[in-house]
Every structure is written in structure tokens, then in C-alpha cells.
Amino acid sequence: MSDPRAAITAATKRYRRTEQAHEESRQAVIGAVLAALRAGVGPTEAADLSPFSTAYVRRLAREADIPPAPPGPKTGAKAPVRPAVRRAGE
């Protein structure tokens, strides 16, 4: 498509066709995140498993009256796995 206006029009049509499905999927993820938080999954882990940031997951929790996790180390929390770094000459 060489006409930039036609490209915008086509992309807009595609966006509008998929907008409702996207919103339904977003609501499903929000529901799953809230259920996980209520089941004891921490907000950081829930965010890692979802398309949402940790801050947004915490906001969702506040809005749903889910109490924050207590401070300190979390039970069952996994340390991040970092790939081994090879240095020159090793």
C-alpha cells in the first residue's frame, strides 16, 4: 500500500474488527489475575505471568479490595534465573 491514508484506513478497520475480542480477552486476564491474587499468588508473579505491569496488578488489587502482601520475603517466591555469562578468555 503506497498511499499512507489508505494504510491508516485499513489499519483502523482491522482495529475496529478486533477491538471487542481484545477487550474481552483483557477482561478475562484481569479476572484470572484477581483470582490468582485472592488465591495467594503475589502481585509480582501475577504480573510476570500476565501482560500487565506490577504497578497495574497492584492497582487492580487495590480496586478489588485485595489486601497487599505483607512485607518481607515471600513464601514460594523463586529467585530470578539469570543466564550464565561467559567472559572473554574463559
C-alpha positions as CSV (number, residue, x, y, z in Angstrom):
1,M,0.0,0.0,0.0
2,S,1.7,3.2,-1.1
3,D,-0.9,5.6,0.0
4,P,-0.4,6.4,3.7
5,R,-4.0,7.4,4.1
6,A,-5.2,4.0,2.7
7,A,-2.9,2.3,5.2
8,I,-4.4,4.3,8.1
9,T,-7.9,3.4,6.9
10,A,-7.1,-0.3,6.5
11,A,-5.4,-0.4,9.9
12,T,-8.4,1.4,11.5
13,K,-10.8,-1.1,10.0
14,R,-8.7,-4.0,11.3
15,Y,-8.5,-2.4,14.8
16,R,-12.3,-1.9,15.0
17,R,-12.9,-5.5,13.8
18,T,-10.7,-6.9,16.6
19,E,-11.4,-4.3,19.4
20,Q,-14.2,-6.2,21.1
21,A,-12.3,-9.5,21.1
22,H,-9.3,-7.7,22.6
23,E,-11.4,-6.1,25.3
24,E,-13.0,-9.5,26.2
25,S,-9.5,-11.1,26.4
26,R,-8.3,-8.2,28.6
27,Q,-11.2,-8.7,31.0
28,A,-10.5,-12.4,31.1
29,V,-6.9,-11.8,32.0
30,I,-8.0,-9.3,34.7
31,G,-10.3,-11.8,36.2
32,A,-7.6,-14.5,36.2
33,V,-5.1,-12.1,37.8
34,L,-7.6,-11.2,40.5
35,A,-8.4,-14.8,41.2
36,A,-4.7,-15.6,41.5
37,L,-4.2,-12.8,43.9
38,R,-7.1,-14.0,46.0
39,A,-5.5,-17.5,46.0
40,G,-2.3,-16.1,47.4
41,V,-0.2,-15.5,44.2
42,G,1.9,-12.4,44.7
43,P,1.4,-9.4,42.5
44,T,4.9,-9.6,41.0
45,E,4.4,-13.2,40.0
46,A,0.9,-12.4,38.7
47,A,2.4,-9.6,36.6
48,D,5.2,-11.8,35.3
49,L,2.5,-14.2,34.0
50,S,0.3,-11.6,32.6
51,P,0.6,-8.8,30.0
52,F,0.3,-6.2,32.8
53,S,2.9,-4.3,34.8
54,T,3.4,-5.0,38.5
55,A,2.0,-1.5,39.3
56,Y,-1.1,-2.2,37.3
57,V,-1.6,-5.5,39.0
58,R,-1.3,-3.8,42.4
59,R,-3.8,-1.1,41.2
60,L,-6.3,-3.9,40.2
61,A,-5.8,-5.5,43.6
62,R,-6.5,-2.2,45.4
63,E,-9.6,-1.5,43.4
64,A,-10.8,-5.1,44.2
65,D,-10.1,-4.6,47.9
66,I,-7.5,-7.3,47.9
67,P,-5.1,-6.5,50.8
68,P,-1.4,-6.0,49.9
69,A,1.1,-8.8,50.5
70,P,2.9,-8.4,53.8
71,P,6.4,-7.0,53.6
72,G,9.4,-9.3,53.6
73,P,10.4,-12.4,51.7
74,K,7.5,-14.3,50.1
75,T,7.0,-17.9,50.7
76,G,7.3,-19.9,47.5
77,A,9.0,-16.9,45.7
78,K,11.5,-18.0,43.2
79,A,14.8,-16.2,42.7
80,P,15.1,-14.9,39.2
81,V,17.1,-17.2,36.9
82,R,19.8,-15.4,35.2
83,P,21.7,-16.9,32.3
84,A,25.4,-17.7,32.8
85,V,27.6,-15.0,31.4
86,R,30.8,-16.2,29.6
87,R,33.6,-13.7,29.8
88,A,36.3,-13.4,27.2
89,G,39.1,-15.8,27.8
90,E,37.0,-18.3,29.7
